[in-house]
């Protein structure tokens, strides 16, 4: 269902509380929204929480949708904002990675760089601390500027830049460790 008129009709039905229409909308955009949620969530369970919060917002805010904006963009913004809200709400309950473990650098770089699958890379991103993961996703994947990130997360632009640099460094170390492990297994 990519026809804007069909989506507008479906949203109008959702606005009137039509459960079948809500289910159709949910099913139609589940994969798209879940893909976004998985980038921001620590695990699948958390992603489902964010997804459900997002669709609840969609169903209660259908009157705010403007047809001149593609529905996917509107939904994407809601999902990202839900992920940010979720992170703010639950960040204080998360354990933080031991600082010594985070700063460990592999002893030697692997000579042969193995291909890392998209799923492995996304798992490495999910292993980042919540604040690093959030800034990394917003900047690298969703294309927000550091000023926009700072405003959304209520942090300074410098903190956004610092978190991105640290996220990249941690990812680099994870990739190097992964390559090193692959190299030592084949030696």
C-alpha positions in Angstrom: 0.0 0.0 0.0 2.1 2.9 -1.2 -0.7 4.9 -2.7 -1.0 8.1 -0.5 -4.8 8.2 -1.0 -5.1 4.7 0.5 -2.9 5.6 3.4 -4.9 8.8 4.1 -8.1 6.7 4.0 -6.6 4.1 6.4 -5.4 6.9 8.8 -8.9 8.4 8.8 -10.3 5.0 9.7 -7.7 4.7 12.4 -8.5 8.1 13.8 -12.1 6.9 14.3 -10.9 3.9 16.3 -11.3 1.3 13.6 -9.3 -1.7 15.1 -9.1 -3.5 11.7 -7.6 -0.4 10.1 -5.1 0.0 12.9 -4.1 -3.6 12.5 -3.7 -3.2 8.7 -1.5 -0.1 9.2 0.5 -1.9 11.9 1.1 -4.9 9.7 1.8 -2.9 6.6 4.6 -0.8 8.3 5.8 -3.3 10.9 9.0 -4.3 9.1 9.9 -0.7 8.3 9.4 0.5 11.8 10.9 -2.5 13.4 14.1 -2.0 11.3 14.4 1.5 12.8 13.7 0.3 16.3 16.3 -2.5 16.2 19.0 0.1 15.5 18.2 2.0 18.6 17.3 -0.9 21.0 19.5 -3.0 23.1 17.7 -6.2 22.1 14.6 -7.4 20.3 12.3 -7.1 23.3 13.2 -3.5 23.8 12.7 -2.9 20.1 9.2 -4.3 20.3 8.5 -1.9 23.2 9.6 1.1 21.2 7.7 -0.2 18.2 4.5 -0.5 20.2 4.9 2.9 21.8 5.5 4.3 18.3 2.3 2.9 16.9 0.3 4.0 19.9 1.5 7.5 19.1 0.6 7.1 15.5 -2.9 5.9 16.4 -3.5 8.8 18.8 -1.9 11.5 16.5 -3.4 10.6 13.1 -5.0 14.0 13.0 -1.5 15.5 13.0 -0.5 13.8 9.8 -0.1 16.1 6.8 -0.6 14.5 3.4 2.1 16.6 1.8 4.7 14.6 3.9 5.2 11.0 2.9 3.8 8.7 5.5 7.1 6.8 5.9 8.9 10.0 6.9 6.3 10.9 9.4 6.3 7.4 10.9 10.2 7.4 10.9 10.2 10.6 12.9 7.7 9.2 15.4 9.7 6.0 15.8 13.0 7.8 16.3 11.5 10.2 18.8 9.9 7.2 20.6 13.4 5.5 20.8 14.9 8.7 22.2 12.1 8.9 24.8 12.5 5.3 25.7 16.3 5.8 26.1 15.7 8.8 28.4 13.3 6.8 30.5 15.3 3.7 30.9 18.9 4.8 30.6 19.3 5.2 34.4 18.4 1.5 34.8 21.0 0.2 32.5 24.4 -1.0 33.6 27.3 0.7 32.0 30.3 -1.0 30.4 33.4 -1.2 32.6 35.6 1.7 31.6 38.7 -0.6 31.5 36.9 -3.0 29.2 35.8 -0.2 26.9 39.3 1.1 26.5 41.0 -2.3 25.7 42.5 -2.3 22.3 43.3 -5.6 20.5 46.9 -6.7 20.8 47.5 -7.1 17.1 45.6 -6.2 14.0 44.6 -9.1 11.8 46.4 -9.3 8.5 43.3 -10.7 6.7 40.2 -8.6 7.1 37.2 -10.9 7.1 33.9 -9.6 5.8 31.6 -8.6 8.6 27.9 -9.1 7.8 25.3 -6.4 8.2 23.8 -8.4 11.1 27.1 -8.7 12.9 27.8 -5.0 12.4 24.3 -4.0 13.7 24.9 -6.3 16.7 28.1 -4.4 17.4 26.1 -1.1 17.2 23.5 -2.6 19.7 26.3 -3.4 22.1 27.4 0.3 22.4 26.3 2.1 25.5 22.9 3.7 25.1 24.1 7.3 24.7 26.8 6.3 22.2 24.3 4.1 20.2 21.7 6.9 20.2 24.1 9.5 18.8 25.7 7.1 16.3 22.3 6.1 14.9 21.0 9.7 14.7 24.2 11.0 13.0 25.4 8.1 10.9 22.3 6.3 9.9 19.5 8.9 10.2 21.5 11.9 9.0 20.9 14.4 11.8 23.5 17.1 12.4 25.2 17.5 15.7 23.2 20.6 16.4 19.9 18.7 15.8 21.1 15.8 18.0 22.1 18.2 20.8 18.7 19.8 20.7 16.8 16.5 20.6 18.8 14.9 23.4 19.2 18.1 25.4 23.0 17.8 25.4 25.7 20.1 24.0 26.9 19.9 20.5 30.4 19.0 21.9 28.9 16.1 23.8 27.2 14.8 20.6 30.5 15.0 18.8 32.4 13.3 21.6 29.8 10.5 21.9 30.0 9.9 18.1 33.8 9.8 18.3 33.7 7.3 21.2 31.1 5.2 19.5 33.2 5.0 16.3 36.3 4.1 18.4 34.4 1.4 20.2 33.1 0.0 16.9 36.5 0.1 15.4 37.9 -1.9 18.4 35.0 -4.4 18.2 35.7 -4.9 14.4 39.4 -5.2 15.0 38.8 -7.8 17.8 36.4 -9.7 15.5 39.0 -9.7 12.7 41.7 -10.7 15.1 39.6 -13.6 16.4 38.9 -14.7 12.9 42.6 -14.5 12.0 43.8 -16.5 15.0 41.1 -19.2 14.3 42.4 -19.7 10.7 46.1 -19.7 11.6 
